[in-house]
Amino acid sequence: MPARLSKFTSPRLELEITDEQWERAVRSDSGGCLIADAIKAQYPQLSRITVDMATIRASDQKRGLRFNYLTPADAQHCLLAFDQGWRNPIRRPIKVRRAVKVDPIKAGPKAGAERAEYRKNRLADLTAREAAGETLTRPDKIALARYRRPMSSSPKRPSSEGPPEIHDDGTVYGGRRLPQGKPHPNLLRGRDRHFGAKLAEPGVAFREAVAEALKNELAQREAETGD
């Protein structure tokens, strides 16, 4: 029988970032984060992943926990290089040790009886619309399939974080959540990014802005002349 995980136990992450992933992320210009994408791919039980130069945060919905890690030096180097558009400097796995703080995920507004009632009413509405021959949208079809399945069992969510508890290794459980500042591209956070930070290489952003302005100007002239 596997050992029971304590509320202080956090997964230790070992992330592989290949040259192919690096190049694809740079070319995609999607504002994504290589570290977050690697965690999603290699640790599918984790969700709501946010990464910056200070912390890595991820949730395990099944266990009802949110983990707060300090961003290790290798990951910081990777983020900085990506944000500057440099070649991938990481040639070894990035290891993220234990979380320094673990927060219980609090109950949402539709917890318990409210959630069950909402689910029941939504299922009845979608079923009636389908029976009437109405064409359901894709989100409606997904919701209908989900609500037809039995509710998944999940840990009972607390209504507050509770008083902090400190484990022998220094991990803090509960208590006030770690503060997190507003996203800012120059602090390598947020989604206004070209490689990683939109302002990390102004020359690229400037050239793109000029090209977009020229494209719009030509389109406007063509519309005015009717050519």
C-alpha positions in Angstrom: 0.0 0.0 0.0 1.5 3.4 -1.0 2.5 5.7 1.8 0.0 8.4 2.6 1.0 11.9 1.5 1.0 14.4 4.3 -0.4 17.9 3.7 3.2 19.2 3.7 4.3 16.9 0.9 4.9 18.7 -2.4 6.0 17.1 -5.7 9.7 17.6 -6.6 9.8 18.7 -10.2 12.5 17.7 -12.7 12.0 19.5 -16.0 13.5 18.7 -19.4 13.5 21.5 -21.9 14.7 20.5 -25.4 16.1 22.6 -28.2 13.0 21.8 -30.2 10.7 23.1 -27.5 12.8 26.2 -27.1 12.7 27.0 -30.8 9.0 26.3 -31.1 8.2 28.6 -28.1 10.3 31.5 -29.6 8.7 31.2 -33.0 5.2 30.9 -31.7 5.2 34.4 -30.2 2.4 33.2 -28.0 3.4 34.8 -24.7 3.7 31.4 -23.1 6.3 30.3 -20.6 8.7 27.4 -21.3 8.8 26.5 -17.6 5.1 26.5 -17.2 4.6 24.5 -20.4 7.2 21.9 -19.3 5.4 21.5 -15.9 2.0 21.1 -17.7 3.4 18.5 -20.1 5.4 16.4 -17.5 3.1 16.8 -14.5 -0.5 16.7 -15.8 -1.9 16.5 -12.2 -0.8 20.2 -11.7 -2.9 23.1 -13.0 -3.2 26.9 -12.7 0.6 27.2 -13.1 2.2 30.6 -12.9 6.0 31.2 -13.2 8.1 34.3 -12.6 11.6 35.1 -11.5 10.7 34.7 -7.8 8.2 31.9 -7.5 6.6 28.9 -9.3 3.0 28.2 -8.3 0.9 25.2 -9.2 -2.3 23.6 -7.9 -3.2 19.9 -7.4 -7.0 20.0 -7.6 -7.4 16.4 -6.5 -5.5 16.9 -3.3 -6.9 20.4 -2.8 -3.5 22.0 -2.5 -1.6 24.9 -4.1 2.2 24.7 -4.0 4.5 27.7 -3.9 8.1 27.1 -4.9 11.0 29.4 -5.0 12.2 29.7 -8.6 15.7 28.0 -8.8 18.7 29.6 -10.4 18.6 27.3 -13.5 14.9 28.3 -14.1 15.7 32.0 -13.6 18.5 31.7 -16.2 16.2 29.9 -18.6 13.5 32.6 -18.2 16.0 35.4 -18.7 17.5 33.8 -21.8 14.1 33.1 -23.3 12.9 36.7 -22.6 16.0 38.0 -24.3 15.7 35.7 -27.3 19.0 34.0 -26.6 19.9 30.4 -27.5 18.8 27.7 -25.0 21.5 27.7 -22.3 20.0 24.8 -20.4 21.7 21.5 -21.0 20.5 19.6 -17.9 17.2 19.0 -16.2 15.9 21.9 -14.1 15.2 20.7 -10.6 12.5 22.4 -8.5 12.8 21.2 -4.9 10.1 21.2 -2.2 7.6 24.0 -2.0 8.3 26.6 0.7 4.6 27.1 1.2 1.5 25.0 0.7 -2.0 26.5 0.7 -5.3 24.7 0.9 -7.6 25.5 -2.0 -10.6 27.2 -0.5 -14.2 26.3 -1.4 -15.6 28.2 -4.3 -18.9 30.0 -4.5 -20.7 27.0 -5.9 -19.4 24.5 -3.3 -21.5 21.7 -1.8 -25.3 22.0 -2.1 -25.1 25.1 -4.3 -22.8 23.4 -6.8 -25.1 20.3 -6.9 -28.1 22.5 -7.5 -26.4 24.5 -10.2 -25.3 21.3 -11.9 -28.8 19.8 -11.8 -30.4 22.9 -13.3 -27.8 23.3 -16.0 -28.1 19.6 -17.0 -31.9 19.8 -17.1 -31.7 23.0 -19.3 -29.2 21.4 -21.8 -31.1 18.1 -22.0 -34.3 19.9 -22.7 -32.7 22.0 -25.5 -31.1 18.9 -27.0 -34.4 17.1 -26.9 -36.2 20.0 -28.6 -33.8 19.7 -31.5 -31.8 22.9 -30.8 -28.3 23.0 -32.1 -26.0 23.2 -29.1 -22.7 25.1 -29.2 -19.5 23.3 -28.7 -19.1 24.6 -25.1 -22.7 23.5 -24.4 -22.0 20.0 -25.7 -18.9 19.7 -23.6 -20.9 20.9 -20.5 -23.7 18.4 -21.2 -21.2 15.5 -21.5 -19.5 16.6 -18.3 -22.7 17.0 -16.3 -24.0 13.6 -17.4 -21.0 12.0 -15.7 -21.1 11.4 -12.0 -19.6 14.2 -9.9 -15.9 13.4 -9.3 -14.9 13.0 -5.7 -12.7 15.8 -4.4 -11.4 16.7 -1.0 -13.6 18.8 1.2 -12.5 22.4 0.6 -12.0 24.6 3.7 -13.6 28.1 3.8 -10.3 29.7 4.9 -6.5 29.0 4.9 -6.5 28.6 8.7 -3.6 29.3 11.0 -0.1 28.6 9.6 1.6 25.4 10.5 5.4 24.9 10.1 6.8 21.5 9.2 10.2 20.2 10.4 11.8 21.1 7.0 10.4 24.6 7.2 7.5 24.2 4.8 4.6 26.5 5.8 1.1 25.1 5.5 -1.9 27.5 5.5 -1.9 31.0 6.9 -1.8 34.1 4.7 -0.9 33.5 1.0 2.4 34.8 -0.4 1.9 38.2 -2.0 2.3 38.5 -5.7 2.8 41.8 -7.5 1.0 42.9 -10.7 2.3 41.4 -14.0 4.9 43.6 -15.7 6.8 42.6 -18.9 10.1 44.0 -17.6 9.9 41.7 -14.5 9.4 38.7 -16.8 5.8 38.2 -15.8 2.6 38.6 -17.6 1.5 37.9 -21.1 2.6 41.1 -23.0 5.7 39.3 -24.2 7.5 38.7 -27.5 10.1 36.1 -26.7 9.3 36.2 -23.0 9.3 39.9 -22.3 7.9 42.3 -25.0 10.3 45.0 -23.9 13.3 42.8 -23.4 14.5 43.4 -27.0 13.0 46.7 -28.1 14.4 46.4 -31.6 12.2 43.4 -32.4 9.1 45.1 -31.0 9.9 48.3 -33.0 10.4 46.5 -36.3 7.1 44.6 -35.7 5.3 47.9 -35.0 6.7 49.5 -38.1 5.7 46.5 -40.3 2.2 46.5 -38.8 1.7 50.3 -39.3 2.9 50.0 -42.9 0.5 47.1 -43.6 -2.4 49.1 -42.1 -1.5 52.2 -44.2 -1.3 50.2 -47.4 -4.7 48.6 -46.7 -6.3 51.9 -46.0 -4.9 53.4 -49.2 -6.2 50.5 -51.2 -9.6 50.9 -49.6 -9.7 54.6 -50.4 -8.6 54.2 -54.1 -10.6 51.0 -54.7 -7.6 49.4 -56.4 
